[in-house]
Amino acid sequence: MAKKGGKKPEQRDLRRLLRIPGGKRVDLASYPADATPAGPKDKAEGLAATARMSEELAGLQERLYAASTAGDRRRVLLVLQGMDTSGKGGTVKHVIGLFNPSGCRIKAFKAPTREELNHPFLWRVMRALPQPGEIGIFDRSHYEDVLIARVRELVPRRHLARRYGQISRFEQSLVDDGVSVVKVFLHISYEQQRRRLLERLDNPDKHWKFNPGDIDERALWPAYQEAYEIALERCSTDAAPWYLVPSDRKWYRNWAVSRLLLEQLRELDPQYPKGDFDVAECRRRLT
Protein backbone atom coordinates (compact mmCIF):
# COMPACT_ATOMS: atom_id res chain seq x y z
CA MET A 1 0.00 0.00 0.00
CA ALA A 2 1.11 3.55 -0.65
CA LYS A 3 2.09 5.62 2.36
CA LYS A 4 -0.33 8.27 3.58
CA GLY A 5 -0.16 11.24 1.26
CA GLY A 6 1.86 9.27 -1.30
CA LYS A 7 0.94 7.99 -4.72
CA LYS A 8 -1.00 4.81 -5.26
CA PRO A 9 1.05 2.09 -7.04
CA GLU A 10 -0.70 2.72 -10.39
CA GLN A 11 0.16 6.43 -10.17
CA ARG A 12 3.89 5.96 -9.67
CA ASP A 13 6.39 6.60 -12.43
CA LEU A 14 6.99 3.06 -13.64
CA ARG A 15 9.63 4.18 -16.12
CA ARG A 16 11.82 5.35 -13.28
CA LEU A 17 11.27 2.17 -11.31
CA LEU A 18 11.96 -0.32 -14.12
CA ARG A 19 14.74 1.58 -15.86
CA ILE A 20 18.13 -0.09 -16.20
CA PRO A 21 20.83 2.42 -15.23
CA GLY A 22 23.29 2.75 -18.10
CA GLY A 23 26.98 2.11 -17.62
CA LYS A 24 26.53 -0.07 -14.54
CA ARG A 25 27.03 -3.82 -14.44
CA VAL A 26 23.76 -5.70 -14.90
CA ASP A 27 23.16 -8.96 -13.03
CA LEU A 28 19.90 -10.45 -14.29
CA ALA A 29 19.91 -13.05 -11.52
CA SER A 30 19.35 -10.23 -9.04
CA TYR A 31 15.99 -9.33 -10.65
CA PRO A 32 13.16 -11.71 -9.60
CA ALA A 33 11.25 -12.61 -12.78
CA ASP A 34 8.03 -13.19 -10.83
CA ALA A 35 8.07 -9.79 -9.11
CA THR A 36 5.32 -7.21 -9.63
CA PRO A 37 6.97 -3.85 -8.83
CA ALA A 38 4.39 -1.07 -8.35
CA GLY A 39 1.78 -3.30 -9.94
CA PRO A 40 -1.76 -4.25 -8.92
CA LYS A 41 -1.99 -6.77 -6.09
CA ASP A 42 -3.16 -9.73 -8.16
CA LYS A 43 -4.19 -10.94 -11.61
CA ALA A 44 -7.81 -9.81 -11.36
CA GLU A 45 -6.82 -6.27 -10.42
CA GLY A 46 -4.07 -6.32 -13.05
CA LEU A 47 -6.48 -7.19 -15.85
CA ALA A 48 -8.91 -4.52 -14.69
CA ALA A 49 -6.15 -1.90 -14.44
CA THR A 50 -4.94 -2.71 -17.95
CA ALA A 51 -8.48 -2.41 -19.30
CA ARG A 52 -8.87 0.99 -17.62
CA MET A 53 -5.86 2.29 -19.56
CA SER A 54 -7.33 1.42 -22.94
CA GLU A 55 -9.47 4.51 -23.43
CA GLU A 56 -6.70 6.95 -22.52
CA LEU A 57 -4.14 5.08 -24.63
CA ALA A 58 -6.47 5.11 -27.64
CA GLY A 59 -7.13 8.81 -27.18
CA LEU A 60 -3.45 9.67 -26.95
CA GLN A 61 -2.73 7.56 -30.02
CA GLU A 62 -5.39 9.41 -31.99
CA ARG A 63 -4.00 12.77 -30.93
CA LEU A 64 -0.48 11.67 -31.92
CA TYR A 65 -1.70 10.65 -35.36
CA ALA A 66 -3.79 13.80 -35.78
CA ALA A 67 -0.83 16.00 -34.83
CA SER A 68 1.23 14.43 -37.62
CA THR A 69 -1.19 15.82 -40.21
CA ALA A 70 -0.05 19.29 -39.13
CA GLY A 71 3.66 18.51 -39.43
CA ASP A 72 4.38 17.03 -35.99
CA ARG A 73 7.07 14.40 -36.64
CA ARG A 74 6.86 12.66 -33.29
CA ARG A 75 6.18 8.93 -33.04
CA VAL A 76 6.80 6.04 -30.63
CA LEU A 77 8.86 2.89 -31.13
CA LEU A 78 8.34 -0.01 -28.72
CA VAL A 79 11.23 -2.50 -28.82
CA LEU A 80 10.50 -5.92 -27.30
CA GLN A 81 13.34 -8.29 -26.50
CA GLY A 82 13.48 -11.43 -24.39
CA MET A 83 14.22 -15.12 -24.35
CA ASP A 84 11.96 -17.58 -26.17
CA THR A 85 8.50 -17.75 -24.49
CA SER A 86 9.08 -14.44 -22.68
CA GLY A 87 5.90 -13.15 -24.30
CA LYS A 88 6.86 -10.82 -27.12
CA GLY A 89 3.97 -12.01 -29.28
CA GLY A 90 1.60 -12.01 -26.33
CA THR A 91 2.55 -8.45 -25.52
CA VAL A 92 1.81 -7.39 -29.08
CA LYS A 93 -1.58 -9.12 -28.91
CA HIS A 94 -2.72 -7.84 -25.51
CA VAL A 95 -1.07 -4.43 -25.33
CA ILE A 96 -1.09 -3.20 -28.90
CA GLY A 97 -4.65 -4.48 -29.13
CA LEU A 98 -5.57 -1.46 -27.02
CA PHE A 99 -4.65 0.80 -29.94
CA ASN A 100 -6.20 1.46 -33.34
CA PRO A 101 -4.25 -0.96 -35.59
CA SER A 102 -4.33 1.51 -38.50
CA GLY A 103 -1.96 3.74 -36.52
CA CYS A 104 0.49 0.96 -35.65
CA ARG A 105 3.39 -0.47 -37.61
CA ILE A 106 4.41 -3.93 -36.37
CA LYS A 107 7.56 -5.72 -37.46
CA ALA A 108 8.63 -9.19 -36.31
CA PHE A 109 12.30 -9.63 -37.12
CA LYS A 110 13.34 -13.11 -38.21
CA ALA A 111 16.68 -14.46 -39.37
CA PRO A 112 18.08 -12.00 -41.95
CA THR A 113 17.43 -12.70 -45.60
CA ARG A 114 20.19 -12.92 -48.19
CA GLU A 115 19.42 -9.39 -49.30
CA GLU A 116 19.59 -8.10 -45.73
CA LEU A 117 22.93 -9.81 -45.17
CA ASN A 118 24.31 -7.80 -48.08
CA HIS A 119 23.73 -4.58 -46.13
CA PRO A 120 24.91 -3.18 -42.77
CA PHE A 121 23.00 -4.79 -39.89
CA LEU A 122 20.92 -1.66 -39.19
CA TRP A 123 19.68 -1.41 -42.78
CA ARG A 124 16.62 -3.62 -42.33
CA VAL A 125 15.73 -1.85 -39.10
CA MET A 126 15.73 1.58 -40.75
CA ARG A 127 13.24 0.33 -43.33
CA ALA A 128 10.78 -0.74 -40.64
CA LEU A 129 10.67 2.44 -38.56
CA PRO A 130 7.31 4.07 -37.75
CA GLN A 131 6.25 7.12 -39.69
CA PRO A 132 5.28 10.39 -37.94
CA GLY A 133 2.16 9.87 -35.87
CA GLU A 134 2.52 6.10 -35.72
CA ILE A 135 3.32 3.69 -32.93
CA GLY A 136 5.89 1.16 -34.09
CA ILE A 137 6.44 -2.22 -32.47
CA PHE A 138 9.53 -4.36 -32.96
CA ASP A 139 9.12 -8.03 -32.01
CA ARG A 140 12.86 -8.63 -31.67
CA SER A 141 15.04 -5.94 -33.19
CA HIS A 142 18.53 -4.74 -34.05
CA TYR A 143 19.62 -6.19 -30.71
CA GLU A 144 19.57 -9.66 -32.24
CA ASP A 145 22.82 -8.59 -33.88
CA VAL A 146 24.54 -8.40 -30.48
CA LEU A 147 22.63 -11.27 -28.87
CA ILE A 148 22.39 -14.35 -31.08
CA ALA A 149 25.32 -13.00 -33.07
CA ARG A 150 27.38 -13.05 -29.88
CA VAL A 151 26.15 -16.38 -28.52
CA ARG A 152 26.45 -18.20 -31.83
CA GLU A 153 29.64 -16.33 -32.81
CA LEU A 154 28.16 -15.28 -36.14
CA VAL A 155 30.51 -12.30 -36.48
CA PRO A 156 34.07 -11.67 -35.26
CA ARG A 157 34.21 -10.26 -31.72
CA ARG A 158 36.04 -7.14 -32.93
CA HIS A 159 33.07 -6.32 -35.19
CA LEU A 160 30.60 -7.18 -32.45
CA ALA A 161 32.21 -4.78 -29.99
CA ARG A 162 31.64 -1.87 -32.37
CA ARG A 163 27.95 -2.64 -32.75
CA TYR A 164 27.00 -1.47 -29.26
CA GLY A 165 28.24 2.02 -30.06
CA GLN A 166 26.56 1.93 -33.46
CA ILE A 167 23.26 0.97 -31.86
CA SER A 168 23.43 3.77 -29.29
CA ARG A 169 24.29 6.35 -31.95
CA PHE A 170 21.48 5.04 -34.16
CA GLU A 171 18.95 5.31 -31.34
CA GLN A 172 20.16 8.82 -30.50
CA SER A 173 19.55 9.80 -34.12
CA LEU A 174 16.01 8.43 -33.86
CA VAL A 175 15.33 10.47 -30.76
CA ASP A 176 16.74 13.56 -32.46
CA ASP A 177 14.26 12.96 -35.28
CA GLY A 178 11.25 12.79 -32.96
CA VAL A 179 11.10 9.08 -32.14
CA SER A 180 10.40 8.11 -28.52
CA VAL A 181 12.21 4.79 -28.11
CA VAL A 182 10.74 2.52 -25.42
CA LYS A 183 12.95 -0.56 -25.04
CA VAL A 184 11.55 -3.39 -22.94
CA PHE A 185 13.40 -6.50 -21.85
CA LEU A 186 10.87 -9.19 -20.92
CA HIS A 187 12.62 -11.01 -18.08
CA ILE A 188 11.56 -14.59 -17.42
CA SER A 189 13.10 -17.32 -15.28
CA TYR A 190 14.71 -20.51 -16.51
CA GLU A 191 12.02 -22.59 -14.80
CA GLN A 192 9.17 -20.52 -16.23
CA GLN A 193 10.54 -20.98 -19.74
CA ARG A 194 10.56 -24.75 -19.19
CA ARG A 195 6.91 -24.68 -18.07
CA ARG A 196 5.84 -22.64 -21.10
CA LEU A 197 7.67 -24.91 -23.52
CA LEU A 198 6.04 -27.97 -21.92
CA GLU A 199 2.63 -26.28 -22.21
CA ARG A 200 3.22 -25.93 -25.93
CA LEU A 201 4.11 -29.60 -26.22
CA ASP A 202 1.07 -30.66 -24.18
CA ASN A 203 -1.37 -28.70 -26.34
CA PRO A 204 -1.60 -29.77 -30.00
CA ASP A 205 -3.04 -26.35 -30.84
CA LYS A 206 0.26 -24.83 -29.70
CA HIS A 207 2.58 -27.16 -31.60
CA TRP A 208 2.92 -24.58 -34.35
CA LYS A 209 4.63 -22.31 -31.81
CA PHE A 210 7.12 -25.01 -30.77
CA ASN A 211 10.45 -25.54 -32.45
CA PRO A 212 12.76 -28.36 -31.34
CA GLY A 213 15.55 -25.86 -31.84
CA ASP A 214 14.19 -23.99 -28.83
CA ILE A 215 15.60 -26.77 -26.66
CA ASP A 216 19.05 -26.27 -28.20
CA GLU A 217 18.81 -22.53 -27.56
CA ARG A 218 17.72 -23.22 -23.97
CA ALA A 219 20.97 -25.11 -23.42
CA LEU A 220 22.73 -21.81 -24.10
CA TRP A 221 20.77 -19.96 -21.39
CA PRO A 222 23.87 -18.75 -19.47
CA ALA A 223 25.45 -17.37 -22.63
CA TYR A 224 22.24 -15.55 -23.58
CA GLN A 225 21.90 -14.09 -20.10
CA GLU A 226 25.43 -12.75 -20.36
CA ALA A 227 24.74 -11.34 -23.83
CA TYR A 228 21.63 -9.55 -22.55
CA GLU A 229 23.48 -8.20 -19.54
CA ILE A 230 26.15 -6.67 -21.77
CA ALA A 231 23.57 -5.17 -24.15
CA LEU A 232 21.51 -3.72 -21.30
CA GLU A 233 24.60 -2.24 -19.67
CA ARG A 234 26.10 -0.70 -22.78
CA CYS A 235 22.95 0.44 -24.57
CA SER A 236 20.76 1.86 -21.79
CA THR A 237 21.21 5.57 -22.40
CA ASP A 238 19.48 8.77 -21.35
CA ALA A 239 18.03 9.05 -24.84
CA ALA A 240 16.87 5.44 -25.11
CA PRO A 241 16.91 3.62 -21.75
CA TRP A 242 16.14 -0.04 -21.24
CA TYR A 243 13.25 -1.09 -19.00
CA LEU A 244 13.29 -4.51 -17.35
CA VAL A 245 9.79 -5.97 -16.99
CA PRO A 246 9.48 -9.14 -14.86
CA SER A 247 7.48 -11.45 -17.11
CA ASP A 248 6.83 -14.72 -15.31
CA ARG A 249 3.34 -13.33 -14.63
CA LYS A 250 1.72 -12.52 -17.96
CA TRP A 251 -0.87 -10.20 -16.46
CA TYR A 252 1.85 -8.08 -14.88
CA ARG A 253 3.87 -8.02 -18.10
CA ASN A 254 0.89 -6.70 -20.04
CA TRP A 255 0.02 -4.14 -17.37
CA ALA A 256 3.62 -2.90 -17.10
CA VAL A 257 4.20 -2.49 -20.84
CA SER A 258 0.84 -0.72 -21.19
CA ARG A 259 1.78 1.56 -18.33
CA LEU A 260 5.20 2.35 -19.81
CA LEU A 261 3.56 3.35 -23.09
CA LEU A 262 0.93 5.40 -21.29
CA GLU A 263 3.56 7.35 -19.36
CA GLN A 264 5.53 7.99 -22.56
CA LEU A 265 2.47 9.22 -24.46
CA ARG A 266 1.37 11.41 -21.56
CA GLU A 267 4.79 13.02 -21.59
CA LEU A 268 4.53 13.70 -25.32
CA ASP A 269 1.05 15.18 -24.74
CA PRO A 270 0.15 15.42 -28.46
CA GLN A 271 -2.61 17.86 -29.34
CA TYR A 272 -5.26 17.92 -32.02
CA PRO A 273 -4.30 20.50 -34.66
CA LYS A 274 -6.53 23.51 -35.07
CA GLY A 275 -8.62 23.67 -38.24
CA ASP A 276 -7.39 26.03 -40.96
CA PHE A 277 -10.91 26.89 -42.13
CA ASP A 278 -13.78 29.11 -41.05
CA VAL A 279 -15.91 26.92 -38.77
CA ALA A 280 -18.85 29.35 -38.73
CA GLU A 281 -18.90 29.63 -42.52
CA CYS A 282 -18.78 25.85 -42.96
CA ARG A 283 -21.62 25.45 -40.48
CA ARG A 284 -23.67 28.09 -42.35
CA ARG A 285 -23.19 26.27 -45.64
CA LEU A 286 -24.28 22.96 -44.15
CA THR A 287 -27.40 24.38 -42.50
DOVEX-966232 format. One record per residue (C-alpha): residue in three letters; x, y, z; residue number from 1. Coordinates in steps of 0.2 Angstrom, whole numbers, plus 5000, padded with zeros to 4 digits. Layout:
{Ala,{X,Y,Z},NUM},
...
// end
This chain:
{Met,{5000,5000,5000},1},
{Ala,{5006,5018,4997},2},
{Lys,{5010,5028,5012},3},
{Lys,{4998,5041,5018},4},
{Gly,{4999,5056,5006},5},
{Gly,{5009,5046,4993},6},
{Lys,{5005,5040,4976},7},
{Lys,{4995,5024,4974},8},
{Pro,{5005,5010,4965},9},
{Glu,{4996,5014,4948},10},
{Gln,{5001,5032,4949},11},
{Arg,{5019,5030,4952},12},
{Asp,{5032,5033,4938},13},
{Leu,{5035,5015,4932},14},
{Arg,{5048,5021,4919},15},
{Arg,{5059,5027,4934},16},
{Leu,{5056,5011,4943},17},
{Leu,{5060,4998,4929},18},
{Arg,{5074,5008,4921},19},
{Ile,{5091,5000,4919},20},
{Pro,{5104,5012,4924},21},
{Gly,{5116,5014,4909},22},
{Gly,{5135,5011,4912},23},
{Lys,{5133,5000,4927},24},
{Arg,{5135,4981,4928},25},
{Val,{5119,4971,4926},26},
{Asp,{5116,4955,4935},27},
{Leu,{5100,4948,4929},28},
{Ala,{5100,4935,4942},29},
{Ser,{5097,4949,4955},30},
{Tyr,{5080,4953,4947},31},
{Pro,{5066,4941,4952},32},
{Ala,{5056,4937,4936},33},
{Asp,{5040,4934,4946},34},
{Ala,{5040,4951,4954},35},
{Thr,{5027,4964,4952},36},
{Pro,{5035,4981,4956},37},
{Ala,{5022,4995,4958},38},
{Gly,{5009,4984,4950},39},
{Pro,{4991,4979,4955},40},
{Lys,{4990,4966,4970},41},
{Asp,{4984,4951,4959},42},
{Lys,{4979,4945,4942},43},
{Ala,{4961,4951,4943},44},
{Glu,{4966,4969,4948},45},
{Gly,{4980,4968,4935},46},
{Leu,{4968,4964,4921},47},
{Ala,{4955,4977,4927},48},
{Ala,{4969,4991,4928},49},
{Thr,{4975,4986,4910},50},
{Ala,{4958,4988,4903},51},
{Arg,{4956,5005,4912},52},
{Met,{4971,5011,4902},53},
{Ser,{4963,5007,4885},54},
{Glu,{4953,5023,4883},55},
{Glu,{4966,5035,4887},56},
{Leu,{4979,5025,4877},57},
{Ala,{4968,5026,4862},58},
{Gly,{4964,5044,4864},59},
{Leu,{4983,5048,4865},60},
{Gln,{4986,5038,4850},61},
{Glu,{4973,5047,4840},62},
{Arg,{4980,5064,4845},63},
{Leu,{4998,5058,4840},64},
{Tyr,{4991,5053,4823},65},
{Ala,{4981,5069,4821},66},
{Ala,{4996,5080,4826},67},
{Ser,{5006,5072,4812},68},
{Thr,{4994,5079,4799},69},
{Ala,{5000,5096,4804},70},
{Gly,{5018,5093,4803},71},
{Asp,{5022,5085,4820},72},
{Arg,{5035,5072,4817},73},
{Arg,{5034,5063,4834},74},
{Arg,{5031,5045,4835},75},
{Val,{5034,5030,4847},76},
{Leu,{5044,5014,4844},77},
{Leu,{5042,5000,4856},78},
{Val,{5056,4988,4856},79},
{Leu,{5052,4970,4864},80},
{Gln,{5067,4959,4867},81},
{Gly,{5067,4943,4878},82},
{Met,{5071,4924,4878},83},
{Asp,{5060,4912,4869},84},
{Thr,{5042,4911,4878},85},
{Ser,{5045,4928,4887},86},
{Gly,{5030,4934,4878},87},
{Lys,{5034,4946,4864},88},
{Gly,{5020,4940,4854},89},
{Gly,{5008,4940,4868},90},
{Thr,{5013,4958,4872},91},
{Val,{5009,4963,4855},92},
{Lys,{4992,4954,4855},93},
{His,{4986,4961,4872},94},
{Val,{4995,4978,4873},95},
{Ile,{4995,4984,4856},96},
{Gly,{4977,4978,4854},97},
{Leu,{4972,4993,4865},98},
{Phe,{4977,5004,4850},99},
{Asn,{4969,5007,4833},100},
{Pro,{4979,4995,4822},101},
{Ser,{4978,5008,4808},102},
{Gly,{4990,5019,4817},103},
{Cys,{5002,5005,4822},104},
{Arg,{5017,4998,4812},105},
{Ile,{5022,4980,4818},106},
{Lys,{5038,4971,4813},107},
{Ala,{5043,4954,4818},108},
{Phe,{5062,4952,4814},109},
{Lys,{5067,4934,4809},110},
{Ala,{5083,4928,4803},111},
{Pro,{5090,4940,4790},112},
{Thr,{5087,4936,4772},113},
{Arg,{5101,4935,4759},114},
{Glu,{5097,4953,4753},115},
{Glu,{5098,4960,4771},116},
{Leu,{5115,4951,4774},117},
{Asn,{5122,4961,4760},118},
{His,{5119,4977,4769},119},
{Pro,{5125,4984,4786},120},
{Phe,{5115,4976,4801},121},
{Leu,{5105,4992,4804},122},
{Trp,{5098,4993,4786},123},
{Arg,{5083,4982,4788},124},
{Val,{5079,4991,4804},125},
{Met,{5079,5008,4796},126},
{Arg,{5066,5002,4783},127},
{Ala,{5054,4996,4797},128},
{Leu,{5053,5012,4807},129},
{Pro,{5037,5020,4811},130},
{Gln,{5031,5036,4802},131},
{Pro,{5026,5052,4810},132},
{Gly,{5011,5049,4821},133},
{Glu,{5013,5030,4821},134},
{Ile,{5017,5018,4835},135},
{Gly,{5029,5006,4830},136},
{Ile,{5032,4989,4838},137},
{Phe,{5048,4978,4835},138},
{Asp,{5046,4960,4840},139},
{Arg,{5064,4957,4842},140},
{Ser,{5075,4970,4834},141},
{His,{5093,4976,4830},142},
{Tyr,{5098,4969,4846},143},
{Glu,{5098,4952,4839},144},
{Asp,{5114,4957,4831},145},
{Val,{5123,4958,4848},146},
{Leu,{5113,4944,4856},147},
{Ile,{5112,4928,4845},148},
{Ala,{5127,4935,4835},149},
{Arg,{5137,4935,4851},150},
{Val,{5131,4918,4857},151},
{Arg,{5132,4909,4841},152},
{Glu,{5148,4918,4836},153},
{Leu,{5141,4924,4819},154},
{Val,{5153,4938,4818},155},
{Pro,{5170,4942,4824},156},
{Arg,{5171,4949,4841},157},
{Arg,{5180,4964,4835},158},
{His,{5165,4968,4824},159},
{Leu,{5153,4964,4838},160},
{Ala,{5161,4976,4850},161},
{Arg,{5158,4991,4838},162},
{Arg,{5140,4987,4836},163},
{Tyr,{5135,4993,4854},164},
{Gly,{5141,5010,4850},165},
{Gln,{5133,5010,4833},166},
{Ile,{5116,5005,4841},167},
{Ser,{5117,5019,4854},168},
{Arg,{5121,5032,4840},169},
{Phe,{5107,5025,4829},170},
{Glu,{5095,5027,4843},171},
{Gln,{5101,5044,4848},172},
{Ser,{5098,5049,4829},173},
{Leu,{5080,5042,4831},174},
{Val,{5077,5052,4846},175},
{Asp,{5084,5068,4838},176},
{Asp,{5071,5065,4824},177},
{Gly,{5056,5064,4835},178},
{Val,{5056,5045,4839},179},
{Ser,{5052,5041,4857},180},
{Val,{5061,5024,4859},181},
{Val,{5054,5013,4873},182},
{Lys,{5065,4997,4875},183},
{Val,{5058,4983,4885},184},
{Phe,{5067,4967,4891},185},
{Leu,{5054,4954,4895},186},
{His,{5063,4945,4910},187},
{Ile,{5058,4927,4913},188},
{Ser,{5065,4913,4924},189},
{Tyr,{5074,4897,4917},190},
{Glu,{5060,4887,4926},191},
{Gln,{5046,4897,4919},192},
{Gln,{5053,4895,4901},193},
{Arg,{5053,4876,4904},194},
{Arg,{5035,4877,4910},195},
{Arg,{5029,4887,4895},196},
{Leu,{5038,4875,4882},197},
{Leu,{5030,4860,4890},198},
{Glu,{5013,4869,4889},199},
{Arg,{5016,4870,4870},200},
{Leu,{5021,4852,4869},201},
{Asp,{5005,4847,4879},202},
{Asn,{4993,4857,4868},203},
{Pro,{4992,4851,4850},204},
{Asp,{4985,4868,4846},205},
{Lys,{5001,4876,4851},206},
{His,{5013,4864,4842},207},
{Trp,{5015,4877,4828},208},
{Lys,{5023,4888,4841},209},
{Phe,{5036,4875,4846},210},
{Asn,{5052,4872,4838},211},
{Pro,{5064,4858,4843},212},
{Gly,{5078,4871,4841},213},
{Asp,{5071,4880,4856},214},
{Ile,{5078,4866,4867},215},
{Asp,{5095,4869,4859},216},
{Glu,{5094,4887,4862},217},
{Arg,{5089,4884,4880},218},
{Ala,{5105,4874,4883},219},
{Leu,{5114,4891,4879},220},
{Trp,{5104,4900,4893},221},
{Pro,{5119,4906,4903},222},
{Ala,{5127,4913,4887},223},
{Tyr,{5111,4922,4882},224},
{Gln,{5110,4930,4899},225},
{Glu,{5127,4936,4898},226},
{Ala,{5124,4943,4881},227},
{Tyr,{5108,4952,4887},228},
{Glu,{5117,4959,4902},229},
{Ile,{5131,4967,4891},230},
{Ala,{5118,4974,4879},231},
{Leu,{5108,4981,4894},232},
{Glu,{5123,4989,4902},233},
{Arg,{5131,4996,4886},234},
{Cys,{5115,5002,4877},235},
{Ser,{5104,5009,4891},236},
{Thr,{5106,5028,4888},237},
{Asp,{5097,5044,4893},238},
{Ala,{5090,5045,4876},239},
{Ala,{5084,5027,4874},240},
{Pro,{5085,5018,4891},241},
{Trp,{5081,5000,4894},242},
{Tyr,{5066,4995,4905},243},
{Leu,{5066,4977,4913},244},
{Val,{5049,4970,4915},245},
{Pro,{5047,4954,4926},246},
{Ser,{5037,4943,4914},247},
{Asp,{5034,4926,4923},248},
{Arg,{5017,4933,4927},249},
{Lys,{5009,4937,4910},250},
{Trp,{4996,4949,4918},251},
{Tyr,{5009,4960,4926},252},
{Arg,{5019,4960,4910},253},
{Asn,{5004,4967,4900},254},
{Trp,{5000,4979,4913},255},
{Ala,{5018,4985,4915},256},
{Val,{5021,4988,4896},257},
{Ser,{5004,4996,4894},258},
{Arg,{5009,5008,4908},259},
{Leu,{5026,5012,4901},260},
{Leu,{5018,5017,4885},261},
{Leu,{5005,5027,4894},262},
{Glu,{5018,5037,4903},263},
{Gln,{5028,5040,4887},264},
{Leu,{5012,5046,4878},265},
{Arg,{5007,5057,4892},266},
{Glu,{5024,5065,4892},267},
{Leu,{5023,5068,4873},268},
{Asp,{5005,5076,4876},269},
{Pro,{5001,5077,4858},270},
{Gln,{4987,5089,4853},271},
{Tyr,{4974,5090,4840},272},
{Pro,{4978,5103,4827},273},
{Lys,{4967,5118,4825},274},
{Gly,{4957,5118,4809},275},
{Asp,{4963,5130,4795},276},
{Phe,{4945,5134,4789},277},
{Asp,{4931,5146,4795},278},
{Val,{4920,5135,4806},279},
{Ala,{4906,5147,4806},280},
{Glu,{4905,5148,4787},281},
{Cys,{4906,5129,4785},282},
{Arg,{4892,5127,4798},283},
{Arg,{4882,5140,4788},284},
{Arg,{4884,5131,4772},285},
{Leu,{4879,5115,4779},286},
{Thr,{4863,5122,4787},287},
// end
